[in-house]
């Protein structure tokens, strides 16, 4: 990605920007949706962030971590919108959890996917968001702490709680699978 960022900043390369956009838009959309719960508004928020990123591309080299920068920008833009509209921040929702289906066990995999998604949906809002950012989006605990403006310890504690709750809820289902296999 440093090559893309260099092309965006120093060459004003729109093709590089489009590629950068495609690499990040889906995860940022999901993140925005967790705050505003509205598809069109989430798209608008993410597009506003990317527009500002393009407009200020001459300063890209001043950003320490692009992913954290983008997530924080989306969070702040969503919060500003909610404040302007006088809305309370809604409870955060879990996002889709995808597993690659094995053709030989498609039925079992789909049932397990539903069980996992149900388990994720039952997590407290903060646990769901932190779980998604760390496990699905691949961010580090330090990055998540920076994005959400919370302590590193809070992130690790919430992640531990999420994993423990998921394990407790999934254990009966996984145990049944082992017996049938």
C-alpha positions as CSV (number, residue, x, y, z in Angstrom):
1,X,0.0,0.0,0.0
2,X,2.8,2.5,0.5
3,X,3.2,2.6,-3.3
4,X,-0.5,3.5,-3.6
5,X,-0.2,6.2,-1.0
6,X,2.9,7.6,-2.7
7,X,1.1,7.7,-6.1
8,X,-1.9,9.4,-4.5
9,X,0.1,12.0,-2.6
10,X,2.9,12.9,-5.1
11,X,1.4,11.9,-8.5
12,X,-2.2,12.8,-7.8
13,X,-3.0,9.4,-9.3
14,X,-6.8,8.9,-9.4
15,X,-6.4,5.3,-10.4
16,X,-4.3,4.6,-7.3
17,X,-6.9,6.4,-5.2
18,X,-9.7,4.3,-6.7
19,X,-7.8,1.1,-5.8
20,X,-7.2,2.4,-2.3
21,X,-10.9,3.2,-2.0
22,X,-11.9,-0.3,-3.1
23,X,-9.5,-1.8,-0.5
24,X,-11.1,0.0,2.4
25,X,-14.7,1.0,1.6
26,X,-16.5,-2.1,2.6
27,X,-15.0,-2.4,6.2
28,X,-15.4,1.4,6.7
29,X,-19.0,1.2,5.5
30,X,-19.7,-1.6,8.1
31,X,-18.0,0.5,10.8
32,X,-20.1,3.6,9.9
33,X,-23.3,1.4,9.8
34,X,-22.6,0.3,13.4
35,X,-23.0,3.9,14.5
36,X,-25.8,5.3,12.3
37,X,-27.8,2.1,11.3
38,X,-28.6,3.6,7.9
39,X,-27.2,2.3,4.6
40,X,-27.4,5.6,2.7
41,X,-26.0,7.6,5.5
42,X,-23.2,5.2,6.1
43,X,-22.3,5.4,2.4
44,X,-22.4,9.2,2.6
45,X,-20.2,9.2,5.7
46,X,-17.6,7.0,4.2
47,X,-17.6,8.9,0.9
48,X,-17.2,12.2,2.8
49,X,-14.1,10.7,4.6
50,X,-12.6,9.6,1.3
51,X,-13.3,13.0,-0.3
52,X,-11.5,14.8,2.5
53,X,-8.7,12.2,2.3
54,X,-8.3,13.0,-1.4
55,X,-8.6,16.8,-0.9
56,X,-5.8,16.6,1.8
57,X,-3.7,14.1,0.0
58,X,-0.6,16.3,0.1
59,X,-0.5,15.6,3.9
60,X,-0.7,11.7,3.7
61,X,2.9,11.3,4.8
62,X,2.0,13.0,8.1
63,X,-0.4,10.1,9.0
64,X,1.3,7.5,11.1
65,X,-1.3,4.7,10.5
66,X,-3.7,5.0,7.6
67,X,-6.2,2.4,8.8
68,X,-6.5,4.0,12.2
69,X,-6.8,7.4,10.6
70,X,-9.7,6.2,8.4
71,X,-11.6,4.5,11.2
72,X,-11.2,7.5,13.5
73,X,-12.4,9.8,10.6
74,X,-15.4,7.6,10.0
75,X,-16.2,7.5,13.7
76,X,-15.9,11.2,14.1
77,X,-17.9,12.0,11.0
78,X,-20.7,9.6,12.2
79,X,-20.6,11.2,15.7
80,X,-20.8,14.7,14.2
81,X,-23.8,13.7,12.1
82,X,-25.6,12.2,15.1
83,X,-24.9,15.3,17.1
84,X,-26.1,17.7,14.4
85,X,-29.3,15.7,14.1
86,X,-29.7,15.6,17.8
87,X,-29.8,11.8,17.8
88,X,-28.5,9.5,20.4
89,X,-25.8,7.0,19.4
90,X,-27.7,3.8,18.7
91,X,-26.6,0.5,20.2
92,X,-23.9,-1.0,18.1
93,X,-24.9,-4.0,16.1
94,X,-22.9,-7.0,15.1
95,X,-21.9,-7.4,11.5
96,X,-22.1,-10.4,9.2
97,X,-19.6,-13.1,10.1
98,X,-18.6,-15.0,7.0
99,X,-17.1,-18.5,6.7
100,X,-15.9,-20.0,3.5
101,X,-18.3,-23.0,2.9
102,X,-16.8,-26.4,2.4
103,X,-18.8,-28.0,-0.5
104,X,-18.8,-31.4,1.2
105,X,-20.3,-30.0,4.5
106,X,-22.3,-27.1,3.2
107,X,-25.3,-27.8,5.4
108,X,-23.3,-28.2,8.6
109,X,-21.3,-25.1,7.8
110,X,-24.4,-23.0,7.2
111,X,-25.9,-24.2,10.5
112,X,-22.6,-23.4,12.3
113,X,-22.5,-20.0,10.6
114,X,-26.0,-19.2,11.9
115,X,-25.0,-20.4,15.4
116,X,-21.9,-18.2,15.3
117,X,-23.8,-15.2,14.1
118,X,-26.5,-15.8,16.7
119,X,-23.8,-15.9,19.4
120,X,-22.1,-12.7,18.1
121,X,-25.5,-11.0,18.0
122,X,-26.0,-11.8,21.7
123,X,-22.8,-10.1,22.7
124,X,-23.0,-6.7,24.4
125,X,-22.6,-3.8,21.9
126,X,-19.0,-2.9,22.8
127,X,-17.9,-6.5,22.7
128,X,-19.5,-7.0,19.3
129,X,-17.7,-3.9,17.8
130,X,-14.3,-4.8,19.3
131,X,-14.7,-8.4,18.2
132,X,-15.4,-7.3,14.7
133,X,-12.6,-4.8,14.5
134,X,-10.0,-7.3,15.9
135,X,-11.1,-10.6,14.5
136,X,-12.8,-9.6,11.3
137,X,-11.0,-6.5,10.2
138,X,-7.7,-7.6,11.5
139,X,-6.8,-4.5,13.5
140,X,-4.6,-4.8,16.6
141,X,-5.9,-4.1,20.0
142,X,-3.8,-0.9,20.1
143,X,-5.3,0.3,16.9
144,X,-8.8,-0.4,18.1
145,X,-8.1,1.5,21.4
146,X,-6.9,4.4,19.3
147,X,-9.9,4.3,17.0
148,X,-12.5,4.1,19.8
149,X,-10.6,6.4,22.1
150,X,-10.5,3.8,24.9
151,X,-7.7,2.2,26.8
152,X,-5.8,-0.8,25.5
153,X,-6.8,-2.7,28.6
154,X,-10.5,-2.0,27.9
155,X,-10.1,-3.5,24.4
156,X,-8.3,-6.6,25.7
157,X,-10.8,-7.0,28.5
158,X,-13.8,-6.6,26.1
159,X,-12.2,-9.0,23.6
160,X,-11.6,-11.6,26.3
161,X,-15.3,-11.2,27.4
162,X,-16.5,-11.6,23.8
163,X,-14.3,-14.7,23.2
164,X,-15.4,-16.3,26.5
165,X,-19.1,-15.7,25.8
166,X,-18.8,-17.1,22.3
167,X,-16.9,-20.1,23.5
168,X,-19.6,-20.8,26.2
169,X,-22.4,-20.4,23.7
170,X,-20.7,-22.4,20.9
171,X,-19.4,-25.3,23.1
172,X,-22.6,-27.3,23.0
173,X,-22.9,-26.9,19.2
174,X,-19.3,-27.8,18.6
175,X,-19.5,-30.8,21.0
176,X,-22.4,-32.2,19.0
177,X,-20.4,-31.8,15.8
178,X,-17.6,-33.8,17.2
179,X,-19.9,-36.6,18.3
180,X,-21.5,-36.8,14.8
181,X,-18.2,-36.8,13.0
